Amino acid sequence: MDTRRLLRTFGTLLGTAGLLISGCSSGSSTTSASSPAPAAPTELLPYYTQHLTWRDCGVSGFQCATMKAPLDYAKPSAGDIKLAVSRKKATGPGKRIGSLLVNPGGPGGSAIGYLQSYAAAGYPAPVRARYDMVAVDPRGVARSEPVECLTGPQMDAYTQVDQTPDDAAEVTQLSDSFQKFADGCEQRSGKILPHVSTVEAARDMDILRSLLGDEKLTYVGASYGTFLGATYAELFPARTGRLVLDGAMDPSLSSIEMNRDQTAGFETAFQSFAADCVKKSDCPLGTTSTTDAATHLEQLFADLDAKPIPTGETRKLGESLATMGVVAAMYDESTWPQLREAIAGAQAGDGSGLLALADSYYERQPNGTYANLMAANAAVNCLDSPPAFTGPSAVTQALPSFEKASPVFGKPLAWASMNCADWPVGATGTPHRIKAKGASPIVVVGTTRDPATPYKWAQSLAGQLSSARLLTYEGDGHTAYGRGSDCIDTAINTYLLNGTPPAADKRCS
């Protein structure tokens, strides 16, 4: 499981995990059409000239539609893929500017779920007043012909496999689990697996931009959504409008570099959590130092590795699920009190708290089913870049560097990075710098103690993009927009509403 699965806005997806987002239903409809994109190749004109038929979604205030894109852009005549789209029209007051496309990251996060449960109500009112808020689930994700790999019970087993193998038998068990996951994806979704790359998703966004009647794309992408947005700018610089890339990825990094950097990012986040925790009398990790806190947590993981504990259901809490529960809480400092309580519970023999955090991370529903986040995440990542590791020996060789990056999380996140080793489809993308020459100003946002997208990635992406402005949030948590900083929100709102980017290297707290 590539640790880039973590590239998502956890707080947002945690909020949607327990909600049943209604699908599109029949109802009143309106039809819209637009002119084809000026430079659309002839063979793609049928896609750029299609009609979007908007209908009631069954969710108050939202409309839904289905658009078509070529399954294979190299062979548009080979068939279509259907993509789900949703929007909430501009509320006013003020003149409508256009459409604002949003993506929460992942890869594999549902953009429609994010729109309907958060963005269309949680984004600042002045932005919602003047933009139609729009989302498309990327190909292979959620409502857009989702990649499927394992059943619910199979996913339960997969998430419990020991990711810190202590002997050859446990290494084999872990390798076999990745192989079974990959085989399941091929068996259930073999047709779409070669066609869920970020490049293809970005090309889909350009078709949607045209169908919405916008000359240029206006977009807010978080986490992995920043890579999607930067890729769009690279492919279509002349059609790039106001882009906000929040919690930026660095497209020039190899998979192993990205995973190791992210491992260090989670260590940074844990140090912030531990520093806060040890100041409190009820801290379950001690009250002396962050070093002592790390020792207590490592001991808990070791105890759970040796003997999983009850959770109140058939699944027990072992080291793997406990680790993911702690990792999940690193995304947003507002979950730290919940994490303290969950760790204390686990130390007392009750694993339910950490299991709940792990389930929110994996998007497991109470009925035992899973959203397709993990399946789509692997499918996109394994296509976008060559694997971090080709097998166990490569992981073993790299372990010291991962454990140096994070004594707490290094070993499990190193082994988790082996998930693409036996992927049934070869990578079509390669790491490279993205310049997007000719694009309008692009705002790149970085948080100094971001666990999932380390701040240096935002610095790097801003240095690559020819028209970037770096906006820095000095704080904790994953991403910055809409998370409580008036300084960040004002800078981004001004850019989206007036087209004026923040001053170079602006910093906020």
C-alpha positions in Angstrom: 0.0 0.0 0.0 1.8 3.1 -1.3 1.9 5.7 1.5 0.8 8.3 -1.0 -2.7 6.9 -0.2 -2.4 9.3 2.7 -2.5 12.3 0.4 -6.0 13.5 1.1 -7.7 16.0 3.4 -8.5 13.7 6.3 -10.7 16.0 8.2 -13.0 16.4 5.2 -13.2 12.7 4.4 -13.6 11.8 8.0 -16.7 14.0 8.0 -18.2 12.3 4.9 -17.3 8.8 5.9 -20.4 8.4 8.1 -22.8 10.1 5.7 -24.8 8.4 3.1 -24.6 10.7 0.1 -27.6 10.2 -2.1 -27.0 9.3 -5.7 -28.6 11.2 -8.5 -32.3 10.6 -9.0 -34.8 11.5 -11.6 -36.4 14.9 -11.3 -36.6 18.2 -13.1 -33.8 18.7 -15.6 -32.2 21.4 -17.6 -29.8 20.9 -20.5 -26.7 23.0 -21.2 -24.3 23.0 -24.1 -21.2 25.0 -24.9 -18.8 25.5 -27.8 -16.0 23.1 -28.2 -12.6 23.9 -26.8 -10.7 25.9 -29.4 -7.8 23.5 -29.7 -9.7 20.2 -29.2 -8.4 17.6 -31.6 -11.0 16.5 -34.2 -11.3 13.0 -32.8 -12.3 14.5 -29.4 -14.9 17.0 -30.7 -17.8 14.6 -29.9 -16.7 14.8 -26.3 -16.2 18.6 -26.2 -19.6 19.1 -27.9 -21.7 16.7 -25.8 -24.6 18.0 -23.7 -24.8 17.9 -19.9 -28.3 17.1 -18.8 -28.6 18.3 -15.2 -31.0 16.6 -12.9 -31.9 16.6 -9.2 -29.4 14.6 -7.1 -31.7 13.9 -4.2 -29.5 16.2 -2.1 -31.0 19.6 -1.5 -29.5 22.4 -3.7 -27.4 20.1 -5.9 -27.7 19.0 -9.5 -26.0 16.0 -11.1 -25.1 15.0 -14.6 -23.1 12.4 -16.4 -20.4 13.2 -18.9 -18.5 11.0 -21.3 -14.8 10.8 -21.9 -12.7 8.4 -24.0 -11.6 5.4 -22.1 -8.3 5.6 -24.0 -7.2 9.0 -25.2 -4.8 7.3 -27.6 -7.8 5.5 -29.2 -10.9 7.6 -28.7 -12.9 5.3 -30.9 -12.3 2.4 -28.6 -15.1 3.3 -26.2 -16.2 5.7 -23.5 -16.0 6.1 -19.7 -18.9 7.8 -17.9 -18.0 10.3 -15.2 -20.3 11.6 -12.5 -20.5 15.4 -12.1 -22.3 17.5 -9.5 -22.8 21.2 -9.0 -24.4 23.8 -6.7 -25.1 27.0 -8.6 -23.8 30.4 -7.4 -26.0 31.7 -4.6 -25.4 35.4 -5.1 -25.2 38.3 -4.3 -22.8 39.5 -6.9 -22.2 38.7 -10.5 -21.4 35.1 -11.2 -17.8 34.6 -12.2 -18.0 31.0 -13.5 -17.4 27.5 -12.2 -15.1 26.5 -9.4 -14.0 22.9 -9.7 -12.8 21.2 -6.4 -10.9 18.1 -5.6 -10.1 16.8 -2.1 -7.2 14.6 -3.0 -6.5 10.9 -2.5 -6.0 9.9 -5.1 -9.4 8.2 -4.7 -11.3 10.7 -2.6 -14.7 11.4 -3.9 -14.9 15.0 -5.2 -18.7 14.8 -5.3 -18.8 13.6 -1.7 -16.4 16.5 -0.7 -18.6 19.0 -2.6 -21.9 17.9 -1.2 -20.8 17.4 2.4 -18.3 20.2 2.8 -17.2 22.5 0.0 -20.6 23.8 -1.1 -21.4 24.9 2.4 -17.9 25.2 4.1 -16.1 27.3 1.5 -16.3 31.1 2.4 -19.6 32.6 1.5 -18.3 35.2 -0.9 -16.7 32.5 -3.0 -19.9 30.4 -3.0 -21.9 33.5 -3.9 -20.1 34.1 -7.2 -19.1 30.6 -8.4 -21.0 27.5 -9.3 -19.4 25.0 -7.1 -18.6 21.9 -9.2 -17.0 18.5 -8.8 -16.3 15.5 -10.9 -15.4 12.1 -9.5 -12.2 11.2 -11.4 -12.2 8.1 -13.5 -12.1 5.0 -11.3 -13.3 6.9 -8.2 -16.6 6.6 -6.4 -19.4 7.3 -8.8 -17.2 7.3 -11.9 -16.8 3.6 -12.8 -15.0 2.8 -9.6 -12.0 0.5 -9.5 -12.9 -2.5 -7.3 -10.4 -5.0 -5.8 -11.6 -6.8 -2.6 -14.8 -7.5 -0.8 -15.5 -6.0 2.6 -14.3 -9.2 4.5 -11.2 -9.4 2.3 -10.4 -5.7 3.0 -10.8 -6.4 6.7 -8.2 -9.2 6.4 -6.0 -7.0 4.2 -5.9 -4.1 6.7 -4.9 -6.4 9.5 -1.9 -8.0 7.9 1.3 -7.3 9.9 3.2 -4.4 8.2 6.3 -4.8 10.4 7.3 -8.3 9.5 9.7 -10.0 12.0 10.6 -13.1 10.1 10.6 -14.6 6.6 7.1 -16.1 7.1 5.6 -12.7 7.9 7.4 -11.1 4.9 5.8 -13.7 2.7 2.4 -13.1 4.3 2.7 -9.4 3.6 3.9 -9.9 0.0 1.0 -12.3 -0.6 -1.5 -9.8 0.7 -0.2 -7.2 -1.8 -0.4 -9.8 -4.6 -3.9 -10.7 -3.6 -5.0 -7.1 -3.7 -3.4 -6.5 -7.1 -5.0 -9.7 -8.5 -8.4 -8.7 -7.2 -8.1 -5.3 -9.0 -7.1 -7.0 -12.2 -10.0 -9.5 -12.0 -12.7 -7.0 -11.1 -11.4 -3.9 -12.9 -9.0 -5.0 -15.5 -10.5 -2.9 -18.3 -10.2 0.4 -16.5 -6.9 -0.2 -14.7 -4.7 1.0 -17.6 -6.7 4.2 -17.9 -6.9 5.9 -14.5 -3.8 8.0 -14.6 -3.6 11.6 -13.4 -2.9 12.8 -17.0 -6.2 11.2 -18.2 -8.1 12.7 -15.3 -6.7 16.1 -16.1 -7.8 15.7 -19.7 -11.2 14.8 -18.5 -11.3 18.1 -16.5 -10.6 20.0 -19.7 -13.6 18.5 -21.4 -15.7 19.4 -18.3 -14.4 22.9 -18.3 -15.6 23.3 -21.9 -19.0 21.8 -21.2 -19.5 24.2 -18.3 -18.9 27.1 -20.7 -15.7 28.4 -19.1 -12.8 29.7 -21.2 -10.3 28.8 -18.4 -10.3 26.4 -15.5 -10.8 27.8 -12.0 -9.8 25.1 -9.5 -9.1 24.4 -5.8 -7.2 21.1 -5.3 -6.0 19.7 -2.0 -3.2 17.3 -1.4 -3.1 14.9 -4.4 -5.5 17.4 -6.0 -2.5 19.7 -6.3 -0.8 17.2 -8.6 -3.9 16.9 -10.6 -4.1 20.6 -10.9 -0.5 21.1 -11.8 -0.8 18.3 -14.4 -3.7 20.2 -15.9 -1.6 23.4 -16.0 1.2 21.5 -17.8 -1.2 20.1 -20.4 -3.3 23.2 -20.9 -1.4 26.3 -19.8 -3.5 28.6 -22.0 -6.7 27.3 -20.4 -5.4 27.6 -16.8 -7.2 30.2 -14.9 -7.2 30.7 -11.1 -5.6 27.6 -9.6 -5.2 27.0 -5.9 -2.9 24.0 -5.0 -3.2 23.5 -1.2 -1.0 20.9 0.5 1.2 20.6 -2.5 2.9 17.5 -3.9 6.3 17.6 -5.6 5.9 15.9 -9.0 9.6 15.6 -9.5 10.1 13.0 -6.7 10.4 9.3 -7.3 8.0 7.0 -5.3 10.7 6.1 -2.8 11.6 9.7 -2.2 8.0 10.7 -1.8 7.2 7.9 0.6 10.3 8.6 2.7 9.6 12.4 2.8 6.0 11.6 3.9 7.3 9.3 6.6 9.4 12.2 7.9 6.3 14.4 7.7 4.3 12.1 9.9 7.2 12.1 12.4 7.1 15.9 12.4 3.4 15.8 13.1 3.8 13.2 15.8 6.4 15.4 17.5 3.9 18.3 17.5 1.2 16.0 19.0 3.6 14.6 21.6 4.8 18.1 22.6 1.1 19.0 23.2 0.3 15.8 24.9 3.1 15.7 27.5 1.9 19.1 28.8 -1.3 17.5 30.0 -1.7 15.5 33.2 -3.8 12.8 31.5 -1.4 12.3 28.6 -1.3 8.5 28.0 2.3 8.8 26.6 3.8 10.3 29.8 4.4 13.8 30.9 8.1 14.3 30.6 9.3 14.6 27.0 8.5 13.9 23.3 11.2 11.2 23.4 9.5 9.5 26.3 6.1 9.8 24.4 7.6 8.1 21.4 8.9 5.3 23.6 5.5 4.7 25.1 3.8 4.6 21.7 6.4 2.3 20.3 5.9 0.0 23.3 2.1 0.0 22.7 2.7 -1.0 19.0 5.0 -3.8 20.1 2.5 -5.1 22.6 -0.2 -5.1 20.0 2.0 -6.8 17.5 2.6 -9.6 20.1 -1.1 -9.7 21.3 -4.0 -7.9 19.6 -6.7 -6.6 21.9 -10.5 -6.7 21.8 -12.5 -3.9 20.1 -16.1 -4.8 21.0 -16.5 -6.6 17.6 -15.1 -9.6 15.8 -12.0 -7.7 14.6 -9.1 -7.2 17.1 -6.7 -4.3 17.2 -3.3 -5.3 16.2 -0.2 -3.2 15.4 -1.2 -2.4 11.8 -4.7 -1.1 12.5 -3.3 0.8 15.6 -0.6 2.5 13.5 -3.2 3.6 10.9 -5.4 4.9 13.7 -2.5 7.1 14.9 -1.6 8.2 11.4 -5.1 9.2 10.7 -5.2 11.5 13.7 -2.0 13.3 12.5 -3.9 15.0 9.7 -5.8 17.4 11.9 -4.9 18.7 15.3 -8.5 18.9 16.2 -8.5 15.0 16.5 -5.7 15.0 19.1 -8.0 14.8 22.1 -9.7 11.8 20.4 -6.3 10.2 19.8 -5.2 10.7 23.5 -8.4 8.9 24.6 -8.0 6.1 22.0 -4.4 5.5 23.1 -5.4 5.4 26.7 -8.1 3.0 25.9 -5.8 0.7 24.0 -3.3 0.7 26.9 -6.2 -0.4 29.1 -7.1 -3.2 26.7 -9.9 -1.5 24.7 -9.0 -1.2 21.1 -12.3 0.4 19.9 -11.0 4.0 19.8 -8.0 3.4 17.6 -10.0 1.0 15.4 -12.6 3.8 14.8 -9.8 6.1 13.7 -8.3 3.4 11.4 -11.8 2.7 9.9 -12.3 6.4 9.2 -8.9 6.4 7.4 -9.8 3.4 5.3 -13.4 4.6 4.8 -14.9 1.5 6.2 -18.6 1.8 6.8 -20.5 0.4 9.8 -21.9 -2.4 7.7 -18.5 -3.7 6.9 -18.3 -2.3 3.3 -15.5 0.0 2.1 -15.5 3.0 -0.2 -13.2 2.5 -3.1 -10.6 4.9 -1.8 -7.9 2.3 -1.3 -8.5 0.6 -4.6 -8.5 3.8 -6.6 -5.5 5.1 -4.7 -3.4 2.1 -5.6 -4.6 2.1 -9.2 -3.7 5.7 -9.8 -0.4 5.7 -7.9 0.9 2.5 -9.5 0.1 4.0 -12.9 1.5 7.4 -12.3 5.0 6.4 -11.2 7.3 3.3 -11.1 7.1 1.4 -7.9 9.1 2.5 -4.8 10.2 -1.1 -4.3 10.3 -4.2 -6.5 10.3 -6.7 -3.6 11.2 -7.4 0.0 15.0 -7.2 -0.4 14.6 -3.6 -1.7 12.5 -2.7 1.3 15.1 -4.2 3.7 17.8 -2.2 2.1 15.9 1.0 2.5 14.6 0.4 6.0 17.4 2.3 7.8 16.6 5.5 5.8 12.9 5.2 6.6 13.6 4.6 10.3 15.9 7.6 10.4 13.1 9.7 8.9 10.7 8.4 11.6 11.6 6.1 14.5 7.9 5.7 15.2 6.4 5.1 11.7 9.5 4.3 9.5 9.2 0.5 9.5 5.5 0.1 8.7 5.5 2.9 6.1 8.5 1.4 4.4 6.9 -2.0 4.0 3.6 -0.3 3.0 5.4 1.2 0.0 5.8 -2.2 -1.6 2.2 -2.4 -2.8 3.0 -1.6 -6.4 5.7 -4.2 -6.8 3.5 -6.7 -8.6 0.9 -4.4 -10.0 -0.7 -5.9 -13.2 -0.3 -2.7 -15.3 3.0 -1.0 -15.8 3.5 2.6 -14.9 2.8 5.1 -17.7 4.0 8.2 -15.8 7.5 9.2 -14.6 8.5 11.8 -12.0 9.4 15.2 -13.6 9.4 18.9 -13.0 6.3 20.8 -14.0 6.8 24.3 -15.4 3.5 25.0 -17.1 4.9 28.0 -19.0 2.3 30.4 -20.1 -0.2 29.6 -17.3 -1.8 32.4 -15.3 -0.6 32.9 -11.8 -1.0 29.8 -9.7 -1.2 29.9 -5.9 0.7 27.1 -4.2 -0.1 26.6 -0.5 2.1 24.8 2.1 1.7 24.2 5.8 5.0 24.1 7.7 4.1 21.0 9.8 1.9 19.2 7.3 2.2 15.4 7.9 1.1 14.1 4.5 2.5 16.7 2.2 5.7 18.1 3.8 6.2 21.8 3.4 9.3 21.4 1.3 7.1 19.9 -1.4 5.2 23.2 -1.7 8.4 25.1 -1.9 9.6 22.8 -4.6 6.4 22.9 -6.7 6.3 26.7 -6.4 9.9 26.8 -7.6 9.0 24.6 -10.6 5.8 26.3 -11.8 6.8 29.3 -13.9 3.9 31.5 -12.6 3.6 30.2 -9.0 3.1 32.3 -5.8 3.9 30.4 -2.6 1.6 31.0 0.3 2.8 29.6 3.6 0.7 28.6 6.7 2.9 28.3 9.8 1.0 25.6 11.7 -0.1 22.0 12.1 -2.4 19.8 10.1 -2.9 18.8 6.5 -3.7 21.7 4.1 -4.6 25.3 5.1 -7.6 26.8 3.3 -10.7 26.9 5.4 -9.0 25.5 8.5 -9.2 28.6 10.7 -6.5 31.1 9.4 -8.2 34.3 8.4 -4.9 35.3 6.7 -4.9 32.2 4.5 -8.6 32.5 3.7 -8.4 36.2 2.8 -5.5 35.7 0.5 -7.1 32.8 -1.4 -10.6 34.5 -1.5 -9.0 37.6 -2.9 -7.3 35.6 -5.6 -10.4 33.6 -6.5 -12.7 36.6 -6.5 -10.4 39.3 -8.0 -7.7 37.3 -9.7 -5.0 39.0 -7.5 -2.5 36.5 -6.2 -0.9 37.0 -2.8 2.4 38.7 -2.5 5.4 36.5 -3.2 6.3 34.3 -0.3 3.5 35.6 1.9 3.3 33.9 5.3 0.3 33.4 7.6 -0.3 31.9 11.0 
